[in-house]
Every structure is written in C-alpha cells, then in structure tokens.
C-alpha cells in the first residue's frame, strides 16, 4: 500500500518521524519481552527486524517459526543460518496436512489476489483456509496456555486488512483466540524505514529478496496477494503452471509465462 491510501488515523502514525517510532517500538519491547513472551518469525525482513529488537532485551526469548511446508528454500536456509549465528531458542511448528492436501479444488476455492475465501465447511473461518490450517491453527494449538505475549512483524502498510486491523486495534491488544497479548512494535514503519534500519544495524537478510527481486516473501504457491502470478512464475515456473491448471483450469504454454 501507499501512504496516501491509508486511513487518516493510521496515516498520522505512519508519517511520524522514524526516531519517534523506533523509540516507541523499543519501549513496547522493554515492557513485554520478559513477561512469558515469544516472537513469531517468518524470517522475512519485518519479523527479522522485530526479532532483532526483542533480542536486544531478551536474547533467549522463544522464537516460533511456522514451517508451512511450502516455504522458499532460501527461507529455510536463512532460518538455519540465524539459528546458528544468533543462537536462537527456535521452535518450529508444522501443520497436520500439506498445502496441496488442504487446497483440494474439489472441496475448496483457492483465493485469487487479495480476495479472501472462507472455508466451505465452517463459516467461522474468515481467513484463507490455507493460512488457517498451515499457520494459524498450529500456532494457536501450541501457544495457548504456554505464553502470555506474542511479538510479530506485522506492518499496517502490508495490506488493506492489516491497515484496518491497525486502525481498530493498534500496536498491542489481547487476542482472544490465542489467549495472549499481541504486540506489533513496527506496525507503523514503512518498508523504506525497515530496509534502512536493516542496513544501519547490519541485520542479516533472507537472500530470496535479492535472488528473486521480491517485495514480500511467504509461502511459494500463495495466491492471496495481487502479484502472485508474476511472482510465482518468476520463482518457480513449473509450480506456476501446475497451480494455474489445478486451481484455475488454465493450461499454460511456456511462451505465456511471466518473465
């Protein structure tokens, strides 16, 4: 998202001076980092920055990584690298079923772009079904009763949904389903501020960003963001053809794949 697209209450926070936002982030970390807390880390740029900030206060804090089974190879290698270099107290969670088992085209409609799809068999699930089963459910099942606070690298500019959540909830709030306090220290940081902070502090970066010239890194076959076709075709053309045929009924020729 662009700053001009943000709701006024979110925009006023995003446009504050960076040093003010950094001070606020560190204040939140100091308050909560030693209160039975954990950090969610996908090993993308945002969550790695939050992990860096939290480890300034609590180097041994548990770090939870949801391995969906369809991660970038570079993400898994980077995760192992940081675990060694930063001596992380890493907890790796895995789902009960694979992405391909969950996203059965005969039972489930896959999201396209930023359009969320409800689980056909349970109207309570308003998240994309794959995100729920691959990430949220394993996380919820593990953390409930174990932790009181969870730090994340969510930012308001990632998507409209996260901007709306930022407007409604702010940087810290109680999450009833997970039964813990959610804390988002860099909620109002811009991507440019994140990258600048990474450069200034010499924070390691997932090599997939540079290798594939990507703005976002998550699950390789994810179809819930607008640029998924271009991204997947660039990262894994074979998987792109398979996804288009399996979920959208489109037989693609080599010549028509995005480059």
DRENDO-1510 file (C-alpha; in Angstrom, 1 decimal, always signed):
<recs>
REC; n; res; u; v; w
REC; 1; UNK; +0.0; +0.0; +0.0 .
REC; 2; UNK; +1.0; +3.6; -0.5 .
REC; 3; UNK; +0.9; +6.1; +2.4 .
REC; 4; UNK; -1.8; +8.1; +0.5 .
REC; 5; UNK; -4.1; +5.0; +0.6 .
REC; 6; UNK; -4.0; +4.7; +4.4 .
REC; 7; UNK; -6.9; +5.7; +6.7 .
REC; 8; UNK; -6.3; +9.0; +8.4 .
REC; 9; UNK; -5.8; +7.6; +11.9 .
REC; 10; UNK; -3.2; +5.1; +10.5 .
REC; 11; UNK; -1.5; +7.6; +8.2 .
REC; 12; UNK; -0.9; +10.0; +11.0 .
REC; 13; UNK; +1.1; +7.3; +12.8 .
REC; 14; UNK; +3.0; +6.2; +9.8 .
REC; 15; UNK; +4.0; +9.7; +9.0 .
REC; 16; UNK; +5.6; +10.4; +12.4 .
REC; 17; UNK; +9.4; +10.8; +12.5 .
REC; 18; UNK; +11.2; +7.4; +12.4 .
REC; 19; UNK; +13.1; +8.0; +15.6 .
REC; 20; UNK; +9.8; +8.6; +17.4 .
REC; 21; UNK; +8.5; +5.3; +16.0 .
REC; 22; UNK; +11.7; +3.5; +16.9 .
REC; 23; UNK; +11.6; +4.8; +20.5 .
REC; 24; UNK; +8.0; +3.6; +20.8 .
REC; 25; UNK; +8.9; +0.1; +19.4 .
REC; 26; UNK; +11.8; -0.2; +21.9 .
REC; 27; UNK; +9.5; +0.9; +24.8 .
REC; 28; UNK; +7.0; -1.8; +23.9 .
REC; 29; UNK; +9.7; -4.4; +23.7 .
REC; 30; UNK; +11.2; -3.4; +27.1 .
REC; 31; UNK; +7.7; -3.6; +28.7 .
REC; 32; UNK; +6.8; -7.1; +27.4 .
REC; 33; UNK; +9.9; -9.0; +26.3 .
REC; 34; UNK; +10.4; -10.7; +29.7 .
REC; 35; UNK; +6.7; -11.4; +30.5 .
REC; 36; UNK; +6.4; -15.0; +29.3 .
REC; 37; UNK; +6.7; -13.8; +25.7 .
REC; 38; UNK; +7.6; -15.3; +22.4 .
REC; 39; UNK; +8.4; -13.9; +18.9 .
REC; 40; UNK; +6.7; -15.1; +15.7 .
REC; 41; UNK; +9.3; -15.1; +12.9 .
REC; 42; UNK; +8.8; -16.0; +9.3 .
REC; 43; UNK; +12.4; -14.9; +8.6 .
REC; 44; UNK; +11.2; -12.2; +6.2 .
REC; 45; UNK; +12.5; -8.7; +6.6 .
REC; 46; UNK; +9.9; -7.4; +9.0 .
REC; 47; UNK; +9.8; -10.2; +11.5 .
REC; 48; UNK; +13.6; -10.4; +11.5 .
REC; 49; UNK; +13.8; -6.7; +12.5 .
REC; 50; UNK; +11.3; -7.4; +15.3 .
REC; 51; UNK; +13.4; -10.4; +16.4 .
REC; 52; UNK; +16.5; -8.2; +16.4 .
REC; 53; UNK; +14.7; -5.6; +18.6 .
REC; 54; UNK; +13.4; -8.1; +21.1 .
REC; 55; UNK; +16.7; -9.9; +21.4 .
REC; 56; UNK; +18.3; -6.6; +22.5 .
REC; 57; UNK; +16.2; -7.1; +25.7 .
REC; 58; UNK; +15.8; -10.8; +25.9 .
REC; 59; UNK; +18.3; -12.8; +23.8 .
REC; 60; UNK; +16.9; -16.2; +24.8 .
REC; 61; UNK; +13.3; -15.4; +24.0 .
REC; 62; UNK; +11.5; -18.4; +22.3 .
REC; 63; UNK; +11.2; -17.8; +18.5 .
REC; 64; UNK; +8.3; -19.5; +16.8 .
REC; 65; UNK; +8.6; -20.4; +13.1 .
REC; 66; UNK; +5.5; -21.8; +11.3 .
REC; 67; UNK; +7.0; -24.1; +8.6 .
REC; 68; UNK; +4.1; -24.4; +6.2 .
REC; 69; UNK; +5.9; -27.0; +4.0 .
REC; 70; UNK; +5.8; -24.6; +1.0 .
REC; 71; UNK; +8.5; -22.1; +2.2 .
REC; 72; UNK; +11.2; -20.7; +0.0 .
REC; 73; UNK; +14.3; -22.9; +0.1 .
REC; 74; UNK; +16.2; -19.7; +0.9 .
REC; 75; UNK; +13.9; -19.0; +3.9 .
REC; 76; UNK; +14.7; -22.4; +5.4 .
REC; 77; UNK; +18.4; -21.9; +4.8 .
REC; 78; UNK; +18.3; -18.4; +6.3 .
REC; 79; UNK; +16.4; -19.8; +9.3 .
REC; 80; UNK; +19.1; -22.3; +10.0 .
REC; 81; UNK; +21.8; -19.6; +9.5 .
REC; 82; UNK; +20.2; -17.2; +12.0 .
REC; 83; UNK; +19.6; -20.1; +14.5 .
REC; 84; UNK; +23.4; -20.7; +14.5 .
REC; 85; UNK; +24.6; -17.1; +14.3 .
REC; 86; UNK; +22.1; -15.7; +16.9 .
REC; 87; UNK; +21.9; -18.9; +19.0 .
REC; 88; UNK; +18.1; -18.8; +18.7 .
REC; 89; UNK; +15.7; -20.6; +21.0 .
REC; 90; UNK; +13.8; -21.8; +17.9 .
REC; 91; UNK; +10.5; -23.6; +18.0 .
REC; 92; UNK; +9.5; -24.9; +14.6 .
REC; 93; UNK; +5.8; -25.8; +14.1 .
REC; 94; UNK; +4.4; -27.8; +11.2 .
REC; 95; UNK; +0.8; -28.4; +10.0 .
REC; 96; UNK; -1.0; -31.7; +10.1 .
REC; 97; UNK; -1.7; -31.6; +6.4 .
REC; 98; UNK; +0.2; -30.2; +3.4 .
REC; 99; UNK; -0.8; -27.2; +1.3 .
REC; 100; UNK; -1.8; -29.5; -1.5 .
REC; 101; UNK; -4.0; -31.7; +0.7 .
REC; 102; UNK; -5.7; -28.6; +2.2 .
REC; 103; UNK; -6.3; -26.8; -1.1 .
REC; 104; UNK; -8.3; -29.5; -2.8 .
REC; 105; UNK; -10.1; -27.9; -5.8 .
REC; 106; UNK; -13.0; -30.3; -5.5 .
REC; 107; UNK; -13.7; -29.0; -2.0 .
REC; 108; UNK; -12.2; -25.6; -1.7 .
REC; 109; UNK; -11.9; -22.5; -3.8 .
REC; 110; UNK; -8.4; -21.0; -3.8 .
REC; 111; UNK; -8.0; -17.3; -3.2 .
REC; 112; UNK; -7.1; -15.1; -6.2 .
REC; 113; UNK; -5.3; -11.8; -5.4 .
REC; 114; UNK; -6.5; -10.2; -2.2 .
REC; 115; UNK; -9.9; -11.8; -2.2 .
REC; 116; UNK; -10.3; -14.0; +0.9 .
REC; 117; UNK; -12.1; -17.3; +0.7 .
REC; 118; UNK; -14.0; -18.8; +3.6 .
REC; 119; UNK; -13.6; -22.5; +4.4 .
REC; 120; UNK; -16.6; -24.1; +2.8 .
REC; 121; UNK; -17.4; -26.3; +5.7 .
REC; 122; UNK; -17.0; -23.8; +8.6 .
REC; 123; UNK; -18.3; -20.3; +8.1 .
REC; 124; UNK; -16.4; -19.2; +11.3 .
REC; 125; UNK; -13.1; -19.3; +9.4 .
REC; 126; UNK; -12.8; -16.0; +7.7 .
REC; 127; UNK; -9.1; -16.4; +6.9 .
REC; 128; UNK; -7.9; -18.0; +3.7 .
REC; 129; UNK; -8.2; -21.7; +4.5 .
REC; 130; UNK; -4.6; -22.4; +3.7 .
REC; 131; UNK; -3.4; -19.7; +6.1 .
REC; 132; UNK; -5.6; -21.0; +8.8 .
REC; 133; UNK; -4.6; -24.7; +8.6 .
REC; 134; UNK; -0.9; -24.1; +7.7 .
REC; 135; UNK; -0.1; -21.3; +10.1 .
REC; 136; UNK; -2.8; -20.1; +12.5 .
REC; 137; UNK; -4.1; -23.4; +13.8 .
REC; 138; UNK; -0.6; -24.9; +14.5 .
REC; 139; UNK; +0.3; -21.7; +16.2 .
REC; 140; UNK; -2.9; -21.5; +18.3 .
REC; 141; UNK; -2.7; -25.1; +19.3 .
REC; 142; UNK; +0.9; -24.6; +20.5 .
REC; 143; UNK; +1.0; -21.3; +22.2 .
REC; 144; UNK; -2.3; -21.4; +24.2 .
REC; 145; UNK; -1.5; -21.8; +27.8 .
REC; 146; UNK; +2.3; -21.6; +27.2 .
REC; 147; UNK; +2.8; -17.9; +26.5 .
REC; 148; UNK; +1.2; -14.6; +27.6 .
REC; 149; UNK; +2.7; -12.3; +25.0 .
REC; 150; UNK; +3.5; -12.7; +21.3 .
REC; 151; UNK; +5.6; -10.2; +19.2 .
REC; 152; UNK; +5.1; -10.1; +15.5 .
REC; 153; UNK; +6.5; -8.2; +12.5 .
REC; 154; UNK; +3.1; -7.1; +11.1 .
REC; 155; UNK; +3.0; -3.7; +9.5 .
REC; 156; UNK; +0.0; -1.6; +8.5 .
REC; 157; UNK; +1.2; -1.0; +5.0 .
REC; 158; UNK; +1.3; -4.7; +4.1 .
REC; 159; UNK; -2.3; -4.9; +3.1 .
REC; 160; UNK; -5.7; -3.3; +3.5 .
REC; 161; UNK; -6.7; -6.0; +6.0 .
REC; 162; UNK; -3.7; -5.2; +8.2 .
REC; 163; UNK; -4.3; -1.5; +7.9 .
REC; 164; UNK; -7.9; -1.9; +9.1 .
REC; 165; UNK; -6.6; -4.0; +12.0 .
REC; 166; UNK; -4.1; -1.3; +12.8 .
REC; 167; UNK; -6.9; +1.2; +12.8 .
REC; 168; UNK; -9.1; -0.9; +15.1 .
REC; 169; UNK; -6.5; -2.5; +17.5 .
REC; 170; UNK; -3.3; -0.5; +17.4 .
REC; 171; UNK; +0.2; -1.8; +18.5 .
REC; 172; UNK; -0.9; -4.0; +21.4 .
REC; 173; UNK; -4.1; -5.9; +22.1 .
REC; 174; UNK; -5.5; -9.1; +23.6 .
REC; 175; UNK; -6.1; -11.8; +21.1 .
REC; 176; UNK; -9.0; -13.9; +22.5 .
REC; 177; UNK; -8.5; -17.0; +20.2 .
REC; 178; UNK; -4.8; -17.2; +21.0 .
REC; 179; UNK; -5.4; -16.2; +24.6 .
REC; 180; UNK; -2.4; -13.8; +24.7 .
REC; 181; UNK; -1.3; -10.2; +24.1 .
REC; 182; UNK; -0.3; -9.4; +20.6 .
REC; 183; UNK; +2.4; -6.8; +20.3 .
REC; 184; UNK; +3.4; -5.2; +16.9 .
REC; 185; UNK; +6.4; -3.0; +17.5 .
REC; 186; UNK; +7.0; -1.9; +13.9 .
REC; 187; UNK; +3.3; -1.6; +13.0 .
REC; 188; UNK; +3.6; +1.9; +11.6 .
REC; 189; UNK; +7.0; +1.6; +9.9 .
REC; 190; UNK; +7.3; +2.0; +6.1 .
REC; 191; UNK; +9.1; -0.6; +4.0 .
REC; 192; UNK; +11.8; +2.0; +3.4 .
REC; 193; UNK; +12.3; +2.5; +7.1 .
REC; 194; UNK; +12.6; -1.2; +7.6 .
REC; 195; UNK; +15.2; -1.6; +4.9 .
REC; 196; UNK; +17.1; +1.5; +6.2 .
REC; 197; UNK; +17.2; +0.1; +9.8 .
REC; 198; UNK; +18.4; -3.3; +8.4 .
REC; 199; UNK; +21.3; -1.5; +6.6 .
REC; 200; UNK; +22.2; +0.7; +9.6 .
REC; 201; UNK; +22.3; -2.3; +12.0 .
REC; 202; UNK; +23.8; -4.8; +9.7 .
REC; 203; UNK; +20.9; -7.2; +10.2 .
REC; 204; UNK; +21.1; -10.3; +8.0 .
REC; 205; UNK; +18.5; -10.6; +5.2 .
REC; 206; UNK; +16.8; -13.5; +3.7 .
REC; 207; UNK; +18.6; -14.0; +0.3 .
REC; 208; UNK; +15.3; -14.7; -1.5 .
REC; 209; UNK; +14.6; -10.9; -1.6 .
REC; 210; UNK; +17.6; -10.2; -3.8 .
REC; 211; UNK; +17.7; -13.5; -5.7 .
REC; 212; UNK; +14.1; -13.1; -7.0 .
REC; 213; UNK; +13.8; -9.3; -6.6 .
REC; 214; UNK; +10.7; -9.6; -4.4 .
REC; 215; UNK; +8.9; -7.2; -2.1 .
REC; 216; UNK; +7.3; -10.0; +0.0 .
REC; 217; UNK; +8.3; -13.5; +1.0 .
REC; 218; UNK; +5.9; -16.1; +2.3 .
REC; 219; UNK; +4.6; -19.4; +1.0 .
REC; 220; UNK; +5.9; -20.1; -2.5 .
REC; 221; UNK; +2.4; -21.0; -4.0 .
REC; 222; UNK; +0.5; -18.3; -2.2 .
REC; 223; UNK; -2.2; -16.8; -4.4 .
REC; 224; UNK; -3.7; -14.4; -1.9 .
REC; 225; UNK; -1.8; -11.3; -3.0 .
REC; 226; UNK; -2.3; -9.3; -6.2 .
REC; 227; UNK; +1.1; -10.0; -7.7 .
REC; 228; UNK; +1.1; -13.8; -7.1 .
REC; 229; UNK; +1.1; -14.8; -10.8 .
REC; 230; UNK; +4.1; -12.7; -11.7 .
REC; 231; UNK; +5.9; -13.7; -8.5 .
REC; 232; UNK; +5.3; -17.5; -8.7 .
REC; 233; UNK; +6.1; -17.6; -12.5 .
REC; 234; UNK; +9.4; -15.9; -11.7 .
REC; 235; UNK; +10.3; -18.1; -8.7 .
REC; 236; UNK; +9.0; -21.5; -9.9 .
REC; 237; UNK; +7.6; -21.6; -13.4 .
REC; 238; UNK; +6.8; -25.3; -13.1 .
REC; 239; UNK; +4.7; -24.8; -10.0 .
REC; 240; UNK; +3.0; -21.8; -11.6 .
REC; 241; UNK; +1.8; -23.9; -14.5 .
REC; 242; UNK; +0.6; -26.6; -12.0 .
REC; 243; UNK; -1.3; -24.1; -9.9 .
REC; 244; UNK; -2.9; -22.4; -12.9 .
REC; 245; UNK; -4.0; -25.8; -14.3 .
REC; 246; UNK; -5.1; -27.4; -10.9 .
REC; 247; UNK; -6.9; -24.4; -9.4 .
REC; 248; UNK; -7.9; -22.2; -12.3 .
REC; 249; UNK; -8.3; -24.7; -15.1 .
REC; 250; UNK; -5.8; -22.8; -17.3 .
REC; 251; UNK; -3.3; -24.8; -19.5 .
REC; 252; UNK; -0.3; -22.5; -20.0 .
REC; 253; UNK; +2.3; -22.7; -22.7 .
REC; 254; UNK; +5.9; -21.9; -21.9 .
REC; 255; UNK; +5.7; -18.7; -24.0 .
REC; 256; UNK; +2.9; -17.2; -21.9 .
REC; 257; UNK; +4.6; -17.5; -18.6 .
REC; 258; UNK; +5.5; -14.1; -17.0 .
REC; 259; UNK; +9.2; -13.2; -17.2 .
</recs>
